[in-house]
Amino acid sequence: MNQVRIGIIGAGRISHVMSTAHAQVPESKLHGVFDVVRASAEKLASKFNIPNVYDSYQDMLASDEIDAVLVCTPTFLHEQIVIDAANAGKHVFCQKPMALTLEQCERMNAAALENNIILQVGFMIRYTPPFVEVKERLDAGEIGDIIAIRSAVFGWEPSAEWFYDPDQGGGILIDTIIHTFDLYRWYAGEVTSIYADGGAYVFEGARKFGTADNIMCALKFENGAMGSIYGSWSSGYGDKTLEIYGTKGSFFIDLMEAQGGRAFIKKDREAEAPNPAEGWNNLGVLWKFGYQQEARQFTYSVLGKVPPQATGTDAVAAQRLALLADESIRTSKVVHI
Ligand SMILES: NC(=O)c1ccc[n+]([C@@H]2O[C@H](COP(=O)([O-])OP(=O)(O)OC[C@H]3O[C@@H](n4cnc5c(N)ncnc54)[C@H](O)[C@@H]3O)[C@@H](O)[C@H]2O)c1
């Protein structure tokens, strides 16, 4: 196989971003699409020249012409589709969050492992340049051991009410801060305790479902490092910052569009020259590089050219953190893992 024929399940907002990304990977061929709303599938098909619009995702999974699927449906529908796809022997890219409960995620991961297929989950920040560079430089030991890691993650008002619903989208921790939990595990390893607070500060949807639209979270890692996250759905400009302080230096990524957008890395208290990310904002950098590299990673891992990343096993671990943070908010207690 030198090209991966892709089927897309769910033709809403993120499927357009994913299709744009895959269209830039020569080894990836968008070959089919299914959405319960046929007009949405047809719109995607016509925009990206996708030759087949299926009547059901089961029809797509039964086709020999599909090697892998991108699962882009609302979160509460991921589990069954991913398990069916794995059982049909298709490789799977599942949008984050993997699902809603830990048990669902574990069943999905088990199906992937049993069927020996690639299961990649949509943690595109792992492929976005300043974050990749930080990972490489951390692993090279440039700032020594991590002492503290903190970030601010600004989302925007969810596009549909299901995002707030614990039974459909999971709320801000599971839907959005899951990216940061994955990133922190990638950088700093496993977490041993977590405390979170938050509430419905702004949006009626969050109030209605008793979930949060703003959260603050404190974590402790197995290696002794400390972490914190401020996450907001109401800041409205989709940017983020990340700071990592180590025994020999620090990294600071600043993707604050509202402030002009800059990313720089400093070490031993001396600011180095700005890296090529200067001037990028978070959305710019994600759209130009993050999703595309994510699509390339998925395609190449299906082709056996690179080891899998952001796997089902990683996503189960990130999900556990999001759920424990949620539990901490509900119980006002530190949760020890
Ligand atoms: N990684 C990211 O940056 C990112 C960004 C946005 C959303 N997401 C995730 O992607 C997923 C989809 O989010 P979205 O914003 O695109 O939602 P959306 O509501 O815009 O799109 C969902 C689509 O799925 C379709 N659908 C519903 N039920 C279906 C079914 N049974 N079978 C097939 N199609 C069905 C809907 O008709 C709709 O077109 C969610 O899990 C969300 O958390 C990830």
The ligand as an SDF file (V2000), in Angstrom:
LIG
                    3D

 44 48  0  0  0  0  0  0  0  0999 V2000
   -9.1990   18.6450   17.4630 N   0  0  0  0  0  0  0  0  0  0  0  0
   -9.9080   19.7250   17.3560 C   0  0  0  0  0  0  0  0  0  0  0  0
   -9.3640   20.8050   17.2020 O   0  0  0  0  0  0  0  0  0  0  0  0
  -11.4030   19.6770   17.3710 C   0  0  0  0  0  0  0  0  0  0  0  0
  -12.1200   20.8570   17.0860 C   0  0  0  0  0  0  0  0  0  0  0  0
  -13.5220   20.7830   17.0460 C   0  0  0  0  0  0  0  0  0  0  0  0
  -14.1740   19.5930   17.3330 C   0  0  0  0  0  0  0  0  0  0  0  0
  -13.4420   18.4820   17.6490 N   0  0  0  0  0  0  0  0  0  0  0  0
  -14.1250   17.2150   17.9670 C   0  0  0  0  0  0  0  0  0  0  0  0
  -14.6740   16.6920   16.7460 O   0  0  0  0  0  0  0  0  0  0  0  0
  -15.9360   16.0770   16.9850 C   0  0  0  0  0  0  0  0  0  0  0  0
  -17.0180   16.7490   16.1160 C   0  0  0  0  0  0  0  0  0  0  0  0
  -17.0880   18.1170   16.4490 O   0  0  0  0  0  0  0  0  0  0  0  0
  -17.6250   19.2120   15.3950 P   0  0  0  0  0  0  0  0  0  0  0  0
  -17.3340   20.5350   16.0060 O   0  0  0  0  0  0  0  0  0  0  0  0
  -17.1570   18.9090   14.0330 O   0  0  0  0  0  0  0  0  0  0  0  0
  -19.1910   18.9250   15.5320 O   0  0  0  0  0  0  0  0  0  0  0  0
  -20.3530   19.2950   14.4790 P   0  0  0  0  0  0  0  0  0  0  0  0
  -21.5980   19.2650   15.2690 O   0  0  0  0  0  0  0  0  0  0  0  0
  -19.9970   20.5150   13.7000 O   0  0  0  0  0  0  0  0  0  0  0  0
  -20.3160   18.0760   13.4380 O   0  0  0  0  0  0  0  0  0  0  0  0
  -20.7250   16.7790   13.7530 C   0  0  0  0  0  0  0  0  0  0  0  0
  -21.2660   16.1330   12.4870 C   0  0  0  0  0  0  0  0  0  0  0  0
  -21.5740   14.7730   12.7850 O   0  0  0  0  0  0  0  0  0  0  0  0
  -22.8140   14.4750   12.1430 C   0  0  0  0  0  0  0  0  0  0  0  0
  -23.4370   13.3440   12.8100 N   0  0  0  0  0  0  0  0  0  0  0  0
  -24.2270   13.3250   13.8890 C   0  0  0  0  0  0  0  0  0  0  0  0
  -24.6000   12.0660   14.1920 N   0  0  0  0  0  0  0  0  0  0  0  0
  -23.9990   11.2580   13.2650 C   0  0  0  0  0  0  0  0  0  0  0  0
  -23.9870    9.8610   13.0500 C   0  0  0  0  0  0  0  0  0  0  0  0
  -24.6700    9.0330   13.8420 N   0  0  0  0  0  0  0  0  0  0  0  0
  -23.2730    9.3930   12.0020 N   0  0  0  0  0  0  0  0  0  0  0  0
  -22.5990   10.2200   11.1790 C   0  0  0  0  0  0  0  0  0  0  0  0
  -22.5950   11.5700   11.3370 N   0  0  0  0  0  0  0  0  0  0  0  0
  -23.2640   12.0750   12.3770 C   0  0  0  0  0  0  0  0  0  0  0  0
  -23.6200   15.7510   12.2460 C   0  0  0  0  0  0  0  0  0  0  0  0
  -24.6770   15.7750   11.2970 O   0  0  0  0  0  0  0  0  0  0  0  0
  -22.5450   16.7900   11.9710 C   0  0  0  0  0  0  0  0  0  0  0  0
  -22.4190   17.0620   10.5980 O   0  0  0  0  0  0  0  0  0  0  0  0
  -16.2050   16.2070   18.4900 C   0  0  0  0  0  0  0  0  0  0  0  0
  -15.7510   15.0390   19.1390 O   0  0  0  0  0  0  0  0  0  0  0  0
  -15.3420   17.4020   18.8880 C   0  0  0  0  0  0  0  0  0  0  0  0
  -14.9350   17.3870   20.2380 O   0  0  0  0  0  0  0  0  0  0  0  0
  -12.0890   18.4970   17.6490 C   0  0  0  0  0  0  0  0  0  0  0  0
  1  2  1  0
  2  3  2  0
  2  4  1  0
  4  5  1  0
  4 44  2  0
  5  6  2  0
  6  7  1  0
  7  8  2  0
  8  9  1  0
  8 44  1  0
  9 10  1  0
  9 42  1  0
 10 11  1  0
 11 12  1  0
 11 40  1  0
 12 13  1  0
 13 14  1  0
 14 15  2  0
 14 16  1  0
 14 17  1  0
 17 18  1  0
 18 19  2  0
 18 20  1  0
 18 21  1  0
 21 22  1  0
 22 23  1  0
 23 24  1  0
 23 38  1  0
 24 25  1  0
 25 26  1  0
 25 36  1  0
 26 27  1  0
 26 35  1  0
 27 28  2  0
 28 29  1  0
 29 30  1  0
 29 35  2  0
 30 31  1  0
 30 32  2  0
 32 33  1  0
 33 34  2  0
 34 35  1  0
 36 37  1  0
 36 38  1  0
 38 39  1  0
 40 41  1  0
 40 42  1  0
 42 43  1  0
M  CHG  2   8   1  16  -1
M  END
$$$$
